[in-house]
Amino acid sequence: MGLSRGGGNRFSATIWPGFVDAMTALLMVMMFVLTIFLLVQSVLRDQITTQDSELDQLGQQVAELSDALSTSQAQAVSLDRDLAAERERLRRSEQAVAAARGEIDAQAEAARLAAARRRGAGGADRDLRRQNTETQQQLDETEAARLADAAAAEALRERLERSGAELDAATLELEAARKQAEETLTLLAAAEAAKQELGEQAKAQAGEAEKQAALLALARKTLSEQEALSAEDQRRLAALNQQVARLNDQLGSLRAVLDAAGDERREADLRAQDLGRQLNVALLRAAEEERKRRALEEEARTKAEAEAKDLARYRSEFFGRLSQILEGREGVQVVGDRFVFSSEVLFAPGEAVLSDAGRTQIARVAGMLNEISADIPPQIGWMIRVDGHTDNVPLSGLGRYRDNWELSQARALAVVRYMTDELGFPADRLAPAGFADTRPVAPGDTPEARAQNRRIELKLTER
């Protein structure tokens, strides 16, 4: 025990300095990471501030270019209006010159005609010269006005050409300004994207810094807990050394037990393999038995279907012959797969003793059944069910039978006993049943309906 405690103390003395060094290195690394993060965050903040100022300057430039563009557009609109006015004025001047020329030509033609009429008169010459002089003066004035208009038009054309050149220059300047504005907007969009990216990076780095701070706090907490628990760990380590020694002893015992258990397990595996083989054989046998059982069931089903078909054929033949024999007889009729005797034909009211007429009809039916039964193969399980039925009038209970149940059963039993005892019909082919008034064939309480419900039915069926 003393040796174990000494070994535990040496182990603790060896581990503790390494643990302290590792924690110190971890703290230094975390401090270095935090310092780098703060520096990167400061640089990013400066870059974001610089880009914000550049964005403001670009915005001002865009505003100035927009103002210049608006001014150039206003000048272009003014020049367009002046150009339209000068063109209208030139058109009116040309129209006036054309009108004056037409008037002068008309006056000259009139003077020529007047001169022809007044030829030879001196006064006419003077008038003609005077008129020519006035006409020449008018022509000079008109020509002067036309020349002035032409000069004005030429000046206007020169002004228009200068205006067009200025307009082209303004257009080029506007196009250059527009391109510069587009480039500026592109730069603004790139700067905005860079700003957003830097903001996201700053947020991510801030989150990483928070994580690092949390890890640092956790490491500090863990370090303090480790320092607080070091003495307790040494005590626990000594106790653990003692437990390890005891566990080693127990482990030796367990190994011996496991060896013995291994032998038993191998034997169990062998037994399990043997049982598996036996189970496979049993499963094969069960599958074979199941196959045979299904084959037998299929054979029995086929046989039963064949017997049912044969029985249906014999039933049809049986009821066909009975229909021919009983045709026109009162109190007896064939209904579906059974023939019905009226109780008034077979029994007296309230009695269960066959009358002579009833014995005659039952004997005739029994003879027909014997003839048909000889043709029915013995493997077909057929039988005649004799059903007794009464009306819904209750018995008084003072007679031999308490109610309609006993009366219907007694009448069916009387028919069966007569067929077996006196006619020699096989007893295993007959079955009496009494139904009282539970299965009427005619609803209502009239005498006719009650007479129809009092009946004896013979039905050829399967066992």
Salt bridges, closest charged atoms under 4 A:
ASP52 OD1 - LYS195 NZ 3.31
ASP82 OD2 - ARG159 NH2 3.94
GLU88 OE2 - ARG91 NH2 2.05
GLU88 OE2 - ARG92 NH1 3.74
GLU109 OE2 - ARG112 NH2 2.15
ASP127 OD1 - ARG130 NH2 3.67
GLU134 OE2 - ARG130 NH1 3.31
GLU143 OE2 - ARG146 NH2 1.97
GLU154 OE1 - ARG157 NH1 3.78
GLU175 OE1 - ARG178 NH1 2.70
GLU232 OE2 - ARG235 NH2 2.01
GLU232 OE2 - ARG236 NE 3.38
ASP263 OD1 - ARG266 NH2 2.00
ASP269 OD2 - ARG265 NH1 3.39
ASP274 OD1 - ARG277 NH2 3.74
GLU288 OE2 - ARG291 NH2 2.21
GLU290 OE2 - ARG293 NH2 2.25
GLU290 OE2 - ARG294 NE 3.11
GLU297 OE2 - ARG293 NH1 2.25
GLU298 OE2 - ARG301 NH2 2.23
GLU305 OE2 - ARG301 NH1 2.62
GLU317 OE2 - ARG321 NH2 2.56
ASP337 OD1 - ARG338 NH1 3.79
ASP337 OD2 - LYS459 NZ 3.70
GLU344 OE2 - ARG454 NH2 2.67
ASP387 OD2 - ARG385 NH2 2.94
ASP391 OD2 - ARG454 NH1 2.56
GLU406 OE2 - ARG402 NE 2.94
GLU422 OE1 - ARG359 NH1 2.88
ASP428 OD2 - ARG463 NH2 3.51
GLU457 OE1 - ARG338 NE 3.08
GLU457 OE1 - HIS389 NE2 3.74
GLU457 OE2 - ARG455 NE 2.74
